Amino acid sequence: MAKECPADAATVGGVSDAVRGLAAVFWEAGAVGGLRVDAPCIARWKTVDGQMTVAVAGPAHAARTINVHWQDRGERSVEVRNGRPGSVTF
């Protein structure tokens, strides 16, 4: 299974493969592989049957809202509470 590294920078690092989708660590707001976030987070996303599901965890383990924008499908808000990840589907 081939792995790709779509981002390797000071602000975001990411890895992807055909089975698991794409995952990234955002040290600050940024974008990679069609996904843009407005706050530091750890994100994992994958397309299944035409729907993109994005799971987000906050590295500070604090309650907050992280806004996620996926290419041309718009923006959604993800609630992250007490270190538990949240998810949203586009």
Residue pairs with C-beta under 8 A, 6 or more apart in sequence:
1 17
1 18
1 19
2 17
2 18
3 15
3 16
3 17
4 15
4 16
4 17
5 13
5 14
5 15
5 16
6 14
6 15
6 16
6 22
6 24
6 32
6 33
7 13
7 14
7 24
7 32
7 33
8 14
10 27
11 26
11 27
11 28
11 30
12 24
12 25
12 26
12 27
12 30
12 31
12 32
13 24
13 25
14 22
14 23
14 24
14 25
14 32
14 33
15 22
15 23
15 24
16 22
16 23
16 33
20 44
20 46
21 44
21 45
21 46
21 47
22 32
22 33
22 35
22 44
22 45
22 46
23 42
23 43
23 44
23 45
24 32
24 33
24 35
24 42
24 43
24 44
25 42
25 59
26 32
26 37
26 39
26 40
26 41
26 42
26 43
27 40
28 39
28 40
29 36
29 37
29 38
29 39
29 40
30 36
30 37
31 37
33 45
34 70
34 71
35 43
35 45
35 54
35 68
35 69
35 70
35 71
36 68
36 69
36 70
37 43
37 56
37 66
37 67
37 68
37 69
38 66
38 67
39 58
39 64
39 66
39 67
40 58
40 59
40 60
41 56
41 57
41 58
41 59
41 66
41 80
42 56
42 57
42 58
42 59
42 85
43 54
43 55
43 56
43 57
43 68
44 54
44 55
45 52
45 53
45 54
45 55
45 70
46 52
46 53
47 53
51 89
51 90
52 70
52 73
52 89
52 90
53 87
53 88
53 89
53 90
54 68
54 70
54 76
54 78
54 87
54 88
54 89
54 90
55 85
55 86
55 87
56 66
56 68
56 78
56 80
56 85
56 86
56 87
56 88
57 80
57 83
57 84
57 85
58 64
58 66
58 80
58 83
61 82
61 83
62 80
63 79
63 80
63 81
63 82
64 79
64 80
65 77
65 78
65 79
65 80
66 77
66 78
66 80
66 86
67 75
67 76
67 77
67 78
68 75
68 76
68 77
68 78
68 88
69 75
70 76
70 90
73 90
74 90
76 88
76 90
77 88
78 86
78 87
78 88
79 86
80 86
